[in-house]
Amino acid sequence: MFKSLVISHTRTCFKTIIPFCPKHYSTQTHTFDNFHNPKVSKPLTTFVKRTFSHIYQQCSYQKTLDQGKQAHAHMIASGFVPTIFVTNCLIQMYIKCSNMYYAHKVFDEMPQRDTISWNAMVFGYAGIGNMGIAQNMFDSMPERDVVSWNSLISGYLQNGNCAESVDIFTRILREGAALDATTFAVVLKACLGLEDYGLGVQVHGLLIQTGFVYDVVAGSATVDMYAKCKKLKESITFFNEMHVKNWVSWSALIAGCVQNDELLCGLELFKNMQKEGLGVSQSTYASLFRSCAGLTALNFGSQLHGHSLKMNFGSDLIVGTATLDMYAKCDRLSDAKKLFRTLSVRNRQSYNAIIIGCTRVGEAFEALQLFRNLMCTDLGFDEISLSGAFSACAVIKAYTFGVGLHGLTIKSMLQSNVCVENAMLDMYGKCGALTEARRVFDDMRIRDAVSWNAIIAAYEQNGNVDETLELLVSMLGSGLEPDEFTFGSVLKACAGLKALNYGTEIHGRIVKSGMGLESFVGSALVDMYCKCARIEDAEKLHERMSEQTMVAWNAIISGFSDQEQSEEAQKFFSRMLQSGTKPDNFTFATVLDTCANLATISLGRQIHGQIIKQEMQTDVFICSTLVDMYSKCGNMHDSRLMFDKSTNKDFVTWNAMICGYANHGHANDAISIFESMKLNNVKPNHATFVSVLRACAHMGQVERGLEYFNSMWNNYKLNPQLEHYSCMVDILGRSGQVNKALNLINDMAIEPDDVIWRTLLGICKLQKNVEVAETAASRLIQLDPQDSSTYVLLANIYADAGMWEKVSKIRKSMRRVGLKKEPGCSWIEVKSELHMFVIADKAHPRCNEIYDKLDELVGEMTWSRCVNDAEGPEDERAACFTSYA
């Protein structure tokens, strides 16, 4: 009965396991009942031995622990006495299925053990990180072979103890134990872990001595060692000398090229690898996609994606994540998102790649949503996830969410991770929370160059220039040398403060560091010199730069424009085009601004044409500048046309249109645009109200002007500035309320400047108010005694009032202090050539023809309008010329 029960039980077990059995194990066919048939005992032993070993091996391969246990139970129940080989297969099965308890139990019950049994136990305990038991097993071995030593060395390496791996290797050499190619491959990886290039070279020497240098495994490891030690030249040389190369050798060199930023070289190697007919591994694809991302080689990356799908890597998570990262870094976020959605399994790395990809292109809200989705999974987050989330908060200045992330960081024990701390520091800086940023910085136990750059940039971006420079000094005191990003932030601070002395000192340090002519730092230097009005120095530096960047060209063009040298700016723009540099939206906007200043509408139209060709007309910055350029050139029709065609108007666009109408006396149109601006919920700023009040002055609408003036604070919380008070003085004065204008000035909360007093003085001439004029002139002379226009204007007011003695007195005063009336200047563009004139000008090459024409025109003009205060023939002609020009 008992025998029947055992047979019944084992039959059930065998039926479960039978799918794993091979079709034929001997020349004789066996049924289950043959196990108990003594007539076929010899073939049966061979069959059973082969069957169990095969089953254990299959279970090991597929890591099916339950089926392995069933086979083990069947072997015990059948009474079969396993050989050492079969038992070793059983131990291997338990090890592969991560059950060291059963593996050790089987090992302890073995009547006889061979070296393979011991090696399996050493390997198994090393695999689960228990190097203490692995070492004891190794020390208890009666005999050791090369696999024993390799299992121990690789165990220490896998558990991060590279130094012990090297010590074991030294012991091998000392005891004269056997070595093979795997031993060298493992110890070369240990050299990498220790970052000991010299030791790696010594191991290479031993490879040559022992002859393993010709082995493809050891050779591939040597290629990898040199590449990862930043010795790519030596790695390539060794690779070229290898007699036999496999896909591992090629993959190692391709990865080395990527790690050494020789991205193009990596792609070329891949092409050569394909010519050799070798397959591509998971790690090779990962390196290649990284190369494409670094080179922004979208076309090649897309082809590589197709290649990976063809090679059945479409469902591979590592390849999929690398592909996703490539699309994100090539600014094809839509493809990256599509790929992310199609991944059947997602890991933390794939989430990290898409979070950082969204952040890079400014889709910060979606990046934060993806981070939330990651938090809802069982994957957890790491320092890369947190850094990406902090960067997303920095993009949209999401201070509150950032504070929440800070709390999450503290709970996760990642607050001391320098990568996370740097991202947090940058977030607080970009959100304007300098106190929190400084607290994070001060609490950092480890600060690298990125940490210093982040805190320096934070202070610079928030206008704290002095602290920015102090932090640079502190950084130098800590022993860290500034890099290009440090210098970029500090030079920007100097430019903002116009601190030329500091800027030149930093320039000297940059020259000593050898970065003076590099594109990034060089462009920052050019910008600093331009902002400090040293354009000549900026040009010299620009000419010497190794690469003349768009930033540097734009800085000089903008510098000329800021210094009111619009012609020079246009000439430099022409040089830029001749150099083959393609202008961007900032370049076009700056040059259009110079066209507005010079009223060179023909050049402005040409640039407008280029903007249309490059499809930049939808850029709100350019559109606003075009509106402004056409209005300043007197072409209000085209200005309004550009305004109406603008699909995305910001307050600058509205201001440009209002200002254009106001300056050309189209006051009603200016007010109409302003009212439309309010209806479109665009908040006006100080510049808007200057134009609106100017329009009210042109129309003489005092009440409306006062209403708009008062609404600045009441409706928009804008404090009126000097320009607004100047406009109100003009409005009141034009309506004849000169005394009220004077009272407004006296009641101002801020100190009036010369512009306001000069406005009042001009109104006094219009209204012939001598008393207030004398007050205004007195204040102007106090503010600027050397300004001749005050004396001239007051003299004209006296002349209008017939007070000739006072006129004479003022002219004597001007002569006594050496003041002369400054000549006016005007210009006109004829056939793309600019002609400039001053009063009584005789320098123009065709001045005789011009004066002849003027004499002809004088005869047709009203003398009272043309020669009002002329004192002689020369003054008469000069006055006429000024009026004409």
Salt bridges, closest charged atoms under 4 A:
ASP33 OD1 - ARG11 NH2 3.43
ASP108 OD1 - HIS104 NE2 3.50
GLU175 OE2 - ARG171 NE 2.94
ASP224 OD2 - LYS228 NZ 3.36
ASP325 OD2 - LYS329 NZ 3.20
ASP331 OD1 - ARG360 NH1 3.83
ASP335 OD2 - ARG332 NH2 2.71
GLU363 OE1 - LYS337 NZ 2.75
GLU366 OE1 - LYS337 NZ 2.76
ASP382 OD2 - ARG348 NH1 3.75
ASP426 OD1 - LYS430 NZ 2.73
ASP442 OD1 - ARG438 NE 3.19
GLU481 OE2 - ARG509 NH2 3.55
ASP527 OD1 - LYS531 NZ 2.79
GLU536 OE2 - LYS540 NZ 3.79
ASP537 OD2 - ARG534 NH2 2.61
GLU539 OE1 - ARG575 NH1 3.29
GLU543 OE2 - ARG575 NH2 2.27
GLU568 OE2 - LYS571 NZ 3.67
ASP628 OD2 - LYS632 NZ 3.27
ASP638 OD2 - ARG605 NH2 3.78
ASP638 OD1 - HIS637 ND1 3.34
ASP644 OD1 - ARG640 NE 3.10
GLU675 OE1 - LYS678 NZ 3.42
ASP730 OD2 - ARG734 NE 3.09
GLU751 OE2 - ARG779 NH2 3.71
ASP754 OD2 - ARG758 NH1 3.42
GLU774 OE2 - LYS806 NZ 3.12
ASP787 OD2 - ARG758 NH2 2.30
ASP800 OD2 - LYS765 NZ 3.35
GLU849 OE1 - ARG846 NH2 2.99
GLU856 OE1 - LYS853 NZ 3.60
GLU871 OE2 - ARG811 NH1 2.64
